[in-house]
């Protein structure tokens, strides 16, 4: 067996090689290039001909370096950076070469339980990337909308009256791109506004033009001219960015539906027209059978779990990976303390937390479970985390058995489990 520890970086990587009987036998640095990675793989195969016996420990589970090592057949064991930090010694000094040596020691420890990385397939990997980009875009969208609202409140309050509760609508954003100031919009005229609304596919162009005219005619507090000039370009730029984000997210939403079902959804029933299981992530329809999971949220969870549910031997493994499983701590005579798990997949943890909240409306047992936790004195997010922990357990069973979720069957099983066992 050969142990390999890698402290990865953007331009180069520190590497440490070792054997169980000899300890660390070699340390060197490679560039983040094709030649550098090939040098590492060649050196490892010279010391250990069987790629499966090359155990690689590093502090990430994504990237081209990880994919190259997995493609070479090596056993890749990603670890949390905190595990390496706890072994740096009393001084806790950060050193790349020393971190590579620590990773190599972890790789040589056969009694340390490290989960082997099972790479995502092509479809699951694409789904994970798109879902993560969509989540980041959603955060950017909220941030830009708040910035746009603040700028309009300071220089163009009539635009907020026109938008009402739908500032992010395509018609309103296109309006601000074309006329970012009060004066420019006033000079446009009613006929121009009506033509604009018709081009922007507004349902009632005349009514929209009248609403704009009324909002512009209402008395407004005076705004400094220099501030209007300064913010005009900013407002148009922010509206343009929001339009681009909206179009990108719509495209991602269609692609996520394709990856989950093998085809996009059509019609009022939102059913796929020509589903092709070969073009869908395994178990995509199982995710959508759960209450509270739509295309986007199901895609986020399915993309993080991947298409190899067998990598989680038990439901607890999936729960720990999602960060919902509690950490039990006991010291001496102190009472039992339940703490939140910090080392976990935060994308999955955020998604299942939102899933738990969305399921309260569509699942009777989930609502009952949540209300019970609240009555017991738990905080809102603590109760949601406990509910998310239960959902992950149910999801693991459905994925491993390849069955759809059925609310009636689950409620029946819960009632059966809560019934006291007959006396012997």
N, C-alpha and C positions, 0 to 999 in steps of 0.2 A: 504494500500500500504506500502511496505517496501523498503527503499532505501539502497543500498549496494555500498560502495566505496572501491575499492581495489587498493593498490599500489603494483604492482607485481614485483617480482625479481626472481632470478634464484633458490635460495635455500628456500626462505620463502616469504610470502605475508602479508602485513598489511591490516587489514579489519576494516571498520567502518560501523555500522548499525544505521539506523535512521527511524523515522516516521514523517509524515508531521506536526503533532500537537506537538510532543515531541522533535523534533530535534534529535541530536545524542544520542542514548541510549546505545551503547556498542561499544567498540573498543578492538581488540585483534589481535594476530599474529598467522598464521598457517604455518606449514611446507609444502613445495612443494612435498607432498607425497599423496598416496591414502587416508590414514587416515586423513591427514590435509584437503583435499578437501571435503571428506565426512563429516567432522566436520562442515565445513562452510555450506554445503548444508542442513544438518540436523538442524543447528541453524536457518537458514533462514526460513525453513518450519515450525519450531516451532512458529516463530513470524508471519508468513504469510502463511496460508495453501494453497492459490492459487499461484502456481508458476508463472503464467503470471503477477501477481501484484508485483513480486520481480524485481525491476529495479536495474541492476548492471552497474555501470560506472567504467571503467578502461581504461588504456592508451595503449591498444593493441587490435587488432582484430584477432590475430592468436595465436596458441599454444594449448597445451593440457588443460590448465586451462580454456580457453575460450570455448573449445569444451565440457568440462565437464559441465560448467554452462549452455550452450545452450541445451545440452542433458537433463538437469534437468528441462527444460521448462522455465527457467528464461528469462526475457527481458534484453538482453545484449546490452549496449549502449557504444560502443567504442568512445573515444574522442581523440583529438590531445593533446599531452603533453603541447603544448603552452597554451591551454585553462586553464589547471591546473596551469601553471607557472604564468599566469597573475593574479591569485587570491591568491597568497601567501603573499600579504601584501607589505608594503614599503621596508622591508629589503630583500625580495625575498629569504628568507632562505629555503634551501631544507631540508625537513624532511619527512621521509616515513610515519609516523603516521599522520602528518598534511596533506600530499597529499591524504591519504585515506579519511580523514575527508572532504577535499574539494570535492573529487569525490562523497562522500555520499551526500553532499549539492547539487551538480549538479543533482544527481539522484532524489532528492526530489523536485526539481524545475520543476513542470509540464508545465510551460510556456516556458521552454527552449527547442528549437527544436533540438532534438538529433535523428539521424537516427538509427533505430533499426537494429541490425546485423541479416542478414539472411544468415545462413551458406551455403557454397557451397555444392553441392551434391558430391557424390563420384567421378564421372567422371570429373566434373569441378574442384574439389579440386586437383585431380591428375594432371590435365592439368596445373593448376596454378603452382604447385610445380615443374613440369618438365620444364615448360617455364622459371621460375625464375632460376633454375639450369642451363639451357642452356644459358641464358643471362650472368650469372656469368662465365660460362665456356668460352664463347666467349671473355669476357674481359681477362680472364687468358690466352687464346690462343694468343691474340694480344700481351700481355705483354711478354710471353715466346718467341714468335717469334722475338720481338725486342731485347730481351736479347741474343737469339741465334745469331742473325745477328751481334750484337756488339762483341760477343766472337769470331765468325768466322772472322770478319774483323781484329781483333787483332792478331789472331794466325793461321788462316787457310783461307786466302782470296781466294784460288783456289776453295773452296767449294761454294762460292757465284757465281763464274763464272760458275760452273757446274749447280747450281740451276737456275740461271737466275732470272726470276720474280716469280718463284714458289718454294720458299724455304720451304713452308709448305706441299709440296706433300709427299705422303707416301713413294715413292721410295727414295727421298732425305733424309727424316728423318731416314729411315732404313739404308741408307748408312752411315749416321753420327753415328748411334748407333753402327754399326759394325766397322767403321774406323773413329774415331773422330779426327785424326791428318793427316797432309800432308804425313808424312813418312809412316805411316801404310797403307794409301791408295795407295801410290806409290809401296810398296812392294807386293800389292795384285796381280798385273798382269792383262793383258787384258782378258785372258780366265776366270779368277775368277770373274772379273767384269761383263762379259757377262752372266755367270751363275747366278750371283746375280740378274742382271736385269731381267732375265727370271723368276727366282723364285719370284721376287717382282712384277711380272705381268706387266712389262714395255712393251709397244707396239713394240719397236724396240731395242732389246738388244744390237745388234752390234753397232748401231748408238750411243746408250747411252755410251757404253764402249769407243768408239772413242772420244766422247766429253769429258769424264773424262780424258782420256790419254792426249788430247790436252791441257786441262786446267792445268794439273799437269806439263806439259813440259814447259809452259810459265814461263818466269823469274818472280821471286817474291822477294819482299824486305825481308831481313833477319829478323828472329824472334828469340828472346831469348829462349834457350832450357828450362829454368826453367818455363817460361810462358806457353810453349806448354804442359809441364808435368802437370802444375797446372790446365790448362783449359780442358784437355782431358776428364776427368771424368765429368766435368760440362757440356760439349757439349753433351756427350752421355746421361747424365741424362735429360737434357732439351729436346733432341729429343725423348727420351722415354716418357716423360710427354706429349709432343705434340701428339704423336701417340695414347696414351691412351685417351686424350681429343677428338681427332678426332673420335675414335671408339665410345666413349660415346655419342657424339653429333649426330652421325649417328643413333644410337639406339634411342635416344630421338626424333629425327626427324620422324622416322617411327612411334613411339608411339603417337606423337602429331597428325600425319595424321590419325591414327586410332581413336583417341578421337574426332577429328573434323568431320570425315566422316563415322565412323563405320568400316573402313577398310583402309588398306594402298593403296597407289597409284601404279599402274602398267602401263607398256607400254609407248610408246611415247606420247600418249594423256594424260597421268597422271590422268587417271580416276580410281576410286575404282572398284575392281573386283566384290566383293560380299558385298556391303554396308549393314550394319545392323543399322538402326536408334536407336535401343535400346542400342547400345554400343557406341553412339556418344553423345557429348554435345549438348543440344538443340540449334538450330540456327547455328551450325557449318558451314553448307553449305551456310548460308546467309553471314557470314564473308568472305568466299572465293569468293563471287560474287562481292566484291568491288575491284576496280582497285588499284593496289599497295600492295595488301595483298596476300602473299603466305602462305604456311603451317606454317612456324615458326612465322612470324609476326602476322598472324591471331590467332595462338595459344596463343601468349602472351597477346593479347587484350582480347580474349574470356576467358582466364583463370582469368584475373583480374576482368572482369565484372561479371563473374559467370553465373549461369543458372537461375537467378531470376532477369530479367530486370525490373520487376514490383517494385523492391525496389527503383527505381528512378522514381518519380512521373512525372517529366518533363525532357525534354532534358537538361535543365540547371543543374539539379541534377547530371547527368552523366558528363556534362562538368566541373562542379566544382570538381567532384571526380577525373577526369583526369587532372585537373590543367590547362585547356585551357581557361576557362571562366575568363575574366578580372575582377579585383577588382576596383570598382569606388570609388574614394575618393574626397570629397569636404569639404572645411573648410572656412567659412566666405565668403569673396569675391575672394578667390583664384580660379584659373581655375580648370577645371575638370582634374584629373590625373588618368591615367589608369596604374595600376601596375600589375605585374605578381602574380598569386596566389601561395603562398608558401606551404600552408597546402593542400596536395593532395597525391594521390597514385602515387608515383614516377615511379613505374614499368609501370603503365598504361600511365603516361605522356610521358615517354621516347618512349614507343611503338607507340603511336599515332603521336608523333613528327616525328618519322622515317616513319610512314605510309604516312604522308602528303608529305614528300620529295619524296617517291617512287611513289606517285600518279601523280606527275607532268609529268611523261613520258607517262602515260596511260590514263589520263583523260583530255579532252579539257577544260572543265569548271574550273578544278582545276588549270591548267596552266594559264588560263586567270585571275582567282582570284588572284593567286600569283603575276603575272606581274602587276596587278593593284595596289596591295599593295606596290610593289617595286617602281613603278612610283610615288606613293603618299609619298615616303620618308621613308617607313618602312625598318628596317633592315631585313636581310635574316631570322633570327630565329623568329623575330616578325611576319613576313609574314607567316612562316610555322606554328606558333602557332595559328594564326587566321584561317588558312586553316584547321588545325587539329580540331579546335573548330566547324567548319562547318561539317566536316566529322563525328564527334561524334553526332551531331544533326541528320544527315541523318541516321546514324547507329541506333540510338534510335528509330526512326520511323519505320525502316525496321524490327527491332527485335520485337517491340510491335505489329506490324501488321502482322508479320510472312511472309514477302514478300522479294524476291530477289531485289538487287539493279539493276536499269536499268538507264543507262546514258542518253538515249534519253528522258525518262520520267522526269528525274531530270532537264535536260536542258530546257524542255518545261515548267516545273513549275517555274524555275528561270525567264524565259522570261516573263511569265504571271505575276509574282510578281513585276518585274521591270517596267511593262507597267503602265503609269499613269491612275488612275481611271477616268472614264468619269464624266464630270461635272454634278451636280445634276440639 
